[in-house]
Amino acid sequence: MTRRAWHRLQSADVVLYDSLTGDAIVDAVPATAETIDVGKRPPNRTSQAEINELMCTRASEGEYVVRLKGGDPNVFGRGGEEAEHLAVEEVPFEVVPGISSVLAASSVSGIPLTHRHCSSSLTVITGHQTPEKADSAIDWPAIADSIDAGGTLIVLMGVSKLPENVRALRDHGVPAETPVAMVENVSLDTERTIVGTLDTIVSRSESAGIESPAVTIVGEVVTVREDVSDLLQR
């Protein structure tokens, strides 16, 4: 959490937080503020429409509302959708930058996302698209070309779709020996990192029992972890 985000929390009357928000962050909410879990995980799933309504209703009542998210709100965090809704309802708001799991996973695992000697580009995709999108919403041929040219691919929210995503990369020519890492529960006490290749990562993740949330990193940068992990401190 950034200092700016922490200061906004201290001013909150009500905090609407996601299921991916760490317990330590929720614990930083003042005792005087009301906390409401608006996570989208079963069985207590909150719809986006309900979240939008809560934000606007509580703000219209004169309360200082904090919409607390894990990571950065504008990186697959529906921050854009919520900002659009607030704008339509003419509710003033501020977007406070967060630390995306994309960046955090890189730091804690010892895997740089770019490297002068092996990666000059970075692609970030969702591994679990909304049903309203067509299958072609992800340009797998372009992604495969990028990896072939030395680029790095990050897949968020892709644990349940790992076999399908791996198959898509292989079908579009990405070699089976391409290095892959998965970082589970980034920055939490239960964080784990496993490493394999496109050929082995599905079986290794199943054997390790990797669960969501996890960040998947594909590309030659994964090999850097072997060089630095012994001395990497947390």
C-alpha positions as CSV (number, residue, x, y, z in Angstrom):
1,M,0.0,0.0,0.0
2,T,1.3,3.5,-0.8
3,R,1.4,6.2,1.8
4,R,-1.2,8.1,-0.1
5,A,-3.6,5.2,0.0
6,W,-3.0,4.7,3.7
7,H,-3.8,8.4,4.4
8,R,-7.1,8.0,2.5
9,L,-8.0,5.0,4.6
10,Q,-7.5,7.0,7.8
11,S,-10.1,9.5,6.6
12,A,-12.7,6.9,5.6
13,D,-16.2,6.6,6.9
14,V,-16.9,3.4,5.0
15,V,-14.5,1.1,3.1
16,L,-15.7,-1.3,0.4
17,Y,-13.0,-3.9,0.0
18,D,-12.4,-6.8,-2.4
19,S,-11.7,-10.4,-1.5
20,L,-8.2,-10.0,-2.9
21,T,-7.4,-7.3,-0.4
22,G,-4.9,-8.6,2.2
23,D,-5.9,-8.9,5.8
24,A,-3.1,-6.6,6.9
25,I,-4.5,-3.9,4.7
26,V,-8.0,-4.3,5.9
27,D,-6.6,-4.2,9.5
28,A,-5.2,-0.7,8.7
29,V,-8.8,0.6,8.4
30,P,-9.6,2.8,11.4
31,A,-12.0,1.3,14.0
32,T,-14.3,4.2,13.4
33,A,-14.9,3.3,9.8
34,E,-17.5,0.7,8.6
35,T,-16.0,-2.1,6.4
36,I,-18.1,-3.9,3.8
37,D,-16.8,-7.0,2.0
38,V,-17.8,-6.6,-1.6
39,G,-15.8,-9.5,-3.0
40,K,-16.9,-11.4,-6.1
41,R,-16.1,-14.8,-4.8
42,P,-18.8,-17.3,-3.8
43,P,-20.8,-17.7,-1.6
44,N,-21.0,-14.1,-0.7
45,R,-20.7,-12.7,-4.2
46,T,-21.4,-9.0,-4.7
47,S,-22.4,-7.9,-8.2
48,Q,-20.7,-5.0,-9.9
49,A,-24.1,-3.2,-10.0
50,E,-24.4,-3.5,-6.2
51,I,-20.9,-2.1,-5.7
52,N,-21.6,0.8,-8.0
53,E,-24.9,1.5,-6.1
54,L,-23.1,1.3,-2.7
55,M,-20.4,3.8,-3.7
56,C,-22.9,6.3,-5.0
57,T,-25.5,5.9,-2.2
58,R,-23.0,6.2,0.6
59,A,-21.2,9.1,-1.0
60,S,-24.5,11.0,-1.6
61,E,-25.1,10.7,2.1
62,G,-22.0,12.7,2.8
63,E,-19.7,9.9,3.8
64,Y,-16.1,9.6,2.8
65,V,-16.1,6.3,0.8
66,V,-13.0,4.4,0.0
67,R,-13.2,1.7,-2.6
68,L,-10.3,-0.6,-1.6
69,K,-8.8,-3.0,-4.1
70,G,-5.9,-5.3,-4.2
71,G,-3.2,-4.2,-6.6
72,D,-3.9,-1.2,-8.9
73,P,-7.5,-0.4,-9.7
74,N,-6.8,0.2,-13.4
75,V,-5.0,-3.1,-14.1
76,F,-7.8,-5.6,-14.5
77,G,-9.4,-4.2,-11.4
78,R,-12.6,-2.7,-13.0
79,G,-11.4,0.7,-12.0
80,G,-12.4,2.1,-15.3
81,E,-15.9,0.7,-15.1
82,E,-16.4,2.2,-11.6
83,A,-15.0,5.6,-12.6
84,E,-17.4,5.7,-15.5
85,H,-20.3,5.0,-13.3
86,L,-19.3,7.6,-10.7
87,A,-18.9,10.2,-13.6
88,V,-22.4,9.4,-14.9
89,E,-23.8,9.9,-11.4
90,E,-21.8,13.1,-11.0
91,V,-20.0,11.8,-7.9
92,P,-16.5,13.4,-7.5
93,F,-13.8,10.8,-7.0
94,E,-10.0,10.3,-6.9
95,V,-8.1,7.2,-8.1
96,V,-5.1,6.4,-5.9
97,P,-2.4,4.4,-7.7
98,G,-1.7,0.9,-6.3
99,I,1.0,-1.6,-6.6
100,S,-0.1,-4.1,-9.2
101,S,0.5,-7.8,-8.6
102,V,2.3,-7.7,-11.9
103,L,5.1,-5.7,-10.4
104,A,4.9,-7.3,-7.0
105,A,5.2,-10.8,-8.4
106,S,8.4,-9.8,-10.2
107,S,10.0,-8.3,-7.2
108,V,9.3,-11.1,-4.7
109,S,10.1,-13.9,-7.1
110,G,13.4,-12.5,-8.4
111,I,12.1,-12.5,-12.0
112,P,12.5,-9.2,-13.8
113,L,9.8,-8.4,-16.3
114,T,12.3,-6.9,-18.7
115,H,16.1,-7.4,-19.0
116,R,18.6,-5.7,-21.2
117,H,19.9,-9.1,-22.5
118,C,16.7,-11.1,-23.0
119,S,13.5,-9.0,-22.9
120,S,12.6,-5.6,-24.2
121,S,8.8,-5.9,-24.2
122,L,6.1,-6.8,-21.8
123,T,2.5,-8.0,-22.5
124,V,-0.1,-8.3,-19.7
125,I,-3.3,-10.2,-20.4
126,T,-6.2,-11.7,-18.4
127,G,-6.3,-15.4,-18.3
128,H,-10.0,-15.5,-17.7
129,Q,-12.0,-13.3,-20.0
130,T,-15.6,-12.1,-19.4
131,P,-18.1,-14.3,-21.3
132,E,-19.3,-11.2,-23.2
133,K,-15.9,-11.0,-25.1
134,A,-15.2,-13.0,-28.2
135,D,-12.5,-15.6,-28.2
136,S,-10.4,-13.4,-30.5
137,A,-10.2,-10.7,-27.9
138,I,-6.7,-12.0,-27.0
139,D,-4.4,-11.9,-30.0
140,W,-2.5,-15.1,-29.5
141,P,-0.5,-14.9,-32.7
142,A,0.8,-11.5,-31.8
143,I,1.6,-12.7,-28.3
144,A,3.4,-15.7,-29.6
145,D,5.5,-13.5,-32.0
146,S,6.3,-11.2,-29.0
147,I,7.6,-14.1,-26.9
148,D,9.5,-15.5,-29.9
149,A,11.2,-12.1,-30.2
150,G,12.2,-12.2,-26.5
151,G,9.3,-10.6,-24.9
152,T,7.7,-11.4,-21.5
153,L,4.1,-12.4,-21.1
154,I,2.2,-11.9,-17.8
155,V,-1.1,-13.8,-17.3
156,L,-3.4,-12.6,-14.5
157,M,-6.4,-14.6,-13.1
158,G,-5.4,-17.6,-15.2
159,V,-5.0,-20.5,-12.8
160,S,-8.3,-22.2,-13.8
161,K,-7.5,-21.6,-17.5
162,L,-3.9,-22.6,-17.4
163,P,-4.2,-25.7,-19.6
164,E,-6.1,-23.7,-22.3
165,N,-3.7,-20.8,-22.2
166,V,-0.7,-23.0,-22.5
167,R,-2.3,-24.8,-25.4
168,A,-3.0,-21.5,-27.1
169,L,0.6,-20.5,-26.9
170,R,1.8,-23.9,-28.1
171,D,-0.7,-23.9,-31.0
172,H,0.7,-20.6,-32.1
173,G,4.3,-21.8,-32.2
174,V,5.8,-20.9,-28.7
175,P,8.3,-23.7,-28.0
176,A,7.6,-26.3,-25.3
177,E,10.8,-25.5,-23.5
178,T,9.9,-21.8,-22.9
179,P,10.4,-21.0,-19.2
180,V,7.3,-20.3,-17.1
181,A,6.8,-19.3,-13.5
182,M,3.8,-19.0,-11.3
183,V,3.7,-16.8,-8.2
184,E,0.8,-17.7,-5.9
185,N,-0.5,-15.3,-3.2
186,V,1.9,-12.5,-4.1
187,S,3.3,-10.7,-1.1
188,L,1.4,-12.7,1.5
189,D,2.8,-15.1,4.1
190,T,1.5,-18.0,2.0
191,E,3.3,-16.9,-1.2
192,R,4.9,-19.6,-3.3
193,T,6.8,-19.6,-6.6
194,I,7.1,-22.6,-8.9
195,V,9.1,-22.8,-12.1
196,G,8.8,-25.0,-15.2
197,T,8.3,-24.8,-18.9
198,L,5.3,-24.7,-21.2
199,D,5.6,-28.4,-21.4
200,T,5.6,-29.0,-17.6
201,I,3.9,-26.1,-15.9
202,V,0.4,-27.6,-15.9
203,S,1.5,-30.8,-14.2
204,R,3.8,-28.9,-11.8
205,S,1.0,-26.5,-10.8
206,E,-1.4,-29.4,-10.2
207,S,1.2,-31.3,-8.2
208,A,2.0,-28.2,-6.1
209,G,-1.7,-27.4,-5.6
210,I,-1.4,-23.9,-7.0
211,E,-4.6,-21.9,-6.5
212,S,-5.9,-18.5,-7.4
213,P,-4.7,-15.8,-7.1
214,A,-1.5,-16.4,-8.9
215,V,0.5,-14.5,-11.5
216,T,2.0,-16.5,-14.4
217,I,5.2,-15.3,-16.1
218,V,6.3,-16.6,-19.5
219,G,9.6,-15.9,-21.1
220,E,13.4,-16.1,-20.9
221,V,13.4,-13.7,-17.9
222,V,12.2,-16.6,-15.7
223,T,15.7,-18.0,-15.9
224,V,17.1,-15.0,-14.0
225,R,15.5,-16.4,-10.8
226,E,17.9,-19.2,-10.7
227,D,20.8,-16.8,-10.6
228,V,19.5,-14.5,-7.8
229,S,17.0,-16.5,-5.7
230,D,19.6,-17.8,-3.1
231,L,20.5,-14.2,-2.1
232,L,17.0,-12.7,-2.6
233,Q,15.7,-11.5,0.8
234,R,12.2,-10.8,1.8
